[in-house]
Amino acid sequence: MIIHTDCRHFDGYKPCPPHKRSGAHCANCASYDSTSESILILKLGAAGEVIRCTPILRYLRQNHPSARLVWMTEFPDLIPDGWVDRIIRPTWQNAEWIRAQRWSLVLSLDKDPVTCAMARQLAADRVKGFSLDDRGRIVAADRDAARKWHTGLFDDLMKANTRHYVQEIFALCGWRYTGETYVLPDPEASEPIEIPGQGPVIGLNTGAGAAWPTRIWPEENFALLARELKQLGLRPLFLGGPDEHRKNLRLAGATGAAYAGTRPLRQFLGLVETCDVVVTAVTMALHIAIGLGKRIVLFNNVFNRHEFHLYGRGRILEPALGCLACYKSRFDSGCPVTNCMEQIAVGCVVAAVVEQVHQLDPVVRTTKVTEGGAVHAAS
């Protein structure tokens, strides 16, 4: 009996989907799809970084069309359907499974001990990215990853970096970046949200993760921003996760702006999809907005601004201080101000939002913006 164990649909455990559909056996199956390579992507987290690594899927599908792709991640819901053959979580069972086979290529994209330990132990023709040395220290797997490794070791090199994150990931894989965009799961519809007015919807993402309070713009500033946007005829919609729920309830109650509560991931994508412009700090919502092609106003303070690639669809706002890109998760005695995010004025954010509204496609844009900055509902 002919059995195509190299077929993309075969796993050896149960009938494959083509057989279930038509009853075909391997010898006469029209869906036979031979794979000549096995490529493993090790990118466990964080969520935003998983999203901004998805452009590699476009490269792989174009340049390695016969490859079987497996991605290990803590966020499987962020990997869109149809782009990889198997998505696995980082469990010990799955670690045993990947160790039991040979890989044509391993892309080790997390610079952490667990990922690097797995990359070192695997039987692979090539390992790109990061691994461990004989003493268990994280090292670059080869010369292509050396630059990204070095910028993580030395502050001066990190601050001097002018490559964005996707460029860096492509470079450490040994590829040339040519503008590949993010790939996201399809947004999922949920209950309709009432957002009063007729103007463009401005998503206001109020959080940045509990571990990074240094990145969060003050609550009172978001309240003032929502009020001013409403006066301009724009429609603010508060966005956030469980950490921001109470804050967003307060903000919605105080300003009359819309808030739809917390949603599962794909429904949250649907909420961001309704927005025309998204105001956010560096967090998962940023990368979702980028992936959905939204106009963006980005708050940044503790990172190198060059890390962020908005694909020409946004503006980065930063405090007017010389100590940016400090990578601090807490303000301390070395900071020149108590909270540098307070240095980003509400008026500057309003102006940046209006600027992005001006850039909306005229067919999409439902308001007119005067030269003085006022926004009026289109007749």
Secondary structure in CASP SS format (residue, H / E / C, confidence):
PFRMAT SS
TARGET T0000
AUTHOR 0000-0000-0000
METHOD secondary structure of the structure
MODEL  1
M C 1.00
I C 1.00
I C 1.00
H C 1.00
T C 1.00
D C 1.00
C E 1.00
R C 1.00
H C 1.00
F C 1.00
D C 1.00
G C 1.00
Y C 1.00
K C 1.00
P C 1.00
C C 1.00
P H 1.00
P H 1.00
H H 1.00
K H 1.00
R H 1.00
S H 1.00
G C 1.00
A C 1.00
H C 1.00
C H 1.00
A H 1.00
N H 1.00
C C 1.00
A C 1.00
S C 1.00
Y C 1.00
D C 1.00
S E 1.00
T C 1.00
S C 1.00
E E 1.00
S E 1.00
I E 1.00
L E 1.00
I E 1.00
L E 1.00
K C 1.00
L C 1.00
G C 1.00
A C 1.00
A H 1.00
G H 1.00
E H 1.00
V H 1.00
I H 1.00
R C 1.00
C C 1.00
T C 1.00
P H 1.00
I H 1.00
L H 1.00
R H 1.00
Y H 1.00
L H 1.00
R H 1.00
Q H 1.00
N H 1.00
H C 1.00
P C 1.00
S C 1.00
A E 1.00
R E 1.00
L E 1.00
V E 1.00
W E 1.00
M E 1.00
T C 1.00
E C 1.00
F C 1.00
P H 1.00
D H 1.00
L H 1.00
I C 1.00
P C 1.00
D C 1.00
G C 1.00
W C 1.00
V C 1.00
D C 1.00
R E 1.00
I E 1.00
I E 1.00
R C 1.00
P C 1.00
T C 1.00
W H 1.00
Q H 1.00
N H 1.00
A H 1.00
E H 1.00
W H 1.00
I H 1.00
R H 1.00
A C 1.00
Q C 1.00
R E 1.00
W E 1.00
S C 1.00
L E 1.00
V E 1.00
L E 1.00
S E 1.00
L C 1.00
D C 1.00
K C 1.00
D C 1.00
P H 1.00
V H 1.00
T H 1.00
C H 1.00
A H 1.00
M H 1.00
A H 1.00
R H 1.00
Q H 1.00
L C 1.00
A E 1.00
A E 1.00
D C 1.00
R C 1.00
V E 1.00
K E 1.00
G E 1.00
F E 1.00
S E 1.00
L E 1.00
D C 1.00
D C 1.00
R C 1.00
G C 1.00
R C 1.00
I E 1.00
V E 1.00
A E 1.00
A C 1.00
D C 1.00
R H 1.00
D H 1.00
A H 1.00
A H 1.00
R H 1.00
K H 1.00
W H 1.00
H H 1.00
T H 1.00
G H 1.00
L H 1.00
F C 1.00
D H 1.00
D H 1.00
L H 1.00
M H 1.00
K H 1.00
A H 1.00
N C 1.00
T C 1.00
R C 1.00
H C 1.00
Y H 1.00
V H 1.00
Q H 1.00
E H 1.00
I H 1.00
F H 1.00
A H 1.00
L H 1.00
C H 1.00
G C 1.00
W C 1.00
R C 1.00
Y C 1.00
T C 1.00
G C 1.00
E C 1.00
T C 1.00
Y C 1.00
V C 1.00
L C 1.00
P C 1.00
D C 1.00
P C 1.00
E C 1.00
A C 1.00
S C 1.00
E C 1.00
P C 1.00
I C 1.00
E C 1.00
I C 1.00
P C 1.00
G C 1.00
Q C 1.00
G C 1.00
P C 1.00
V E 1.00
I E 1.00
G E 1.00
L E 1.00
N E 1.00
T C 1.00
G C 1.00
A C 1.00
G C 1.00
A C 1.00
A C 1.00
W C 1.00
P H 1.00
T H 1.00
R H 1.00
I C 1.00
W C 1.00
P C 1.00
E H 1.00
E H 1.00
N H 1.00
F H 1.00
A H 1.00
L H 1.00
L H 1.00
A H 1.00
R H 1.00
E H 1.00
L H 1.00
K H 1.00
Q H 1.00
L C 1.00
G C 1.00
L C 1.00
R E 1.00
P E 1.00
L E 1.00
F E 1.00
L E 1.00
G C 1.00
G C 1.00
P H 1.00
D H 1.00
E H 1.00
H H 1.00
R H 1.00
K H 1.00
N H 1.00
L H 1.00
R H 1.00
L H 1.00
A H 1.00
G H 1.00
A H 1.00
T H 1.00
G C 1.00
A C 1.00
A E 1.00
Y E 1.00
A C 1.00
G C 1.00
T C 1.00
R C 1.00
P C 1.00
L H 1.00
R H 1.00
Q H 1.00
F H 1.00
L H 1.00
G H 1.00
L H 1.00
V H 1.00
E H 1.00
T C 1.00
C C 1.00
D C 1.00
V E 1.00
V E 1.00
V E 1.00
T E 1.00
A C 1.00
V C 1.00
T C 1.00
M H 1.00
A H 1.00
L H 1.00
H H 1.00
I H 1.00
A H 1.00
I H 1.00
G H 1.00
L C 1.00
G C 1.00
K C 1.00
R E 1.00
I E 1.00
V E 1.00
L E 1.00
F E 1.00
N C 1.00
N C 1.00
V C 1.00
F C 1.00
N C 1.00
R H 1.00
H H 1.00
E H 1.00
F C 1.00
H C 1.00
L C 1.00
Y C 1.00
G C 1.00
R C 1.00
G E 1.00
R E 1.00
I E 1.00
L E 1.00
E C 1.00
P C 1.00
A C 1.00
L C 1.00
G C 1.00
C C 1.00
L C 1.00
A C 1.00
C C 1.00
Y C 1.00
K C 1.00
S C 1.00
R C 1.00
F C 1.00
D C 1.00
S C 1.00
G C 1.00
C C 1.00
P C 1.00
V C 1.00
T C 1.00
N C 1.00
C H 1.00
M H 1.00
E H 1.00
Q H 1.00
I C 1.00
A C 1.00
V H 1.00
G H 1.00
C H 1.00
V H 1.00
V H 1.00
A H 1.00
A H 1.00
V H 1.00
V H 1.00
E H 1.00
Q H 1.00
V H 1.00
H H 1.00
Q C 1.00
L C 1.00
D C 1.00
P C 1.00
V C 1.00
V C 1.00
R C 1.00
T C 1.00
T E 1.00
K E 1.00
V E 1.00
T C 1.00
E C 1.00
G C 1.00
G C 1.00
A C 1.00
V E 1.00
H E 1.00
A E 1.00
A C 1.00
S C 1.00
END
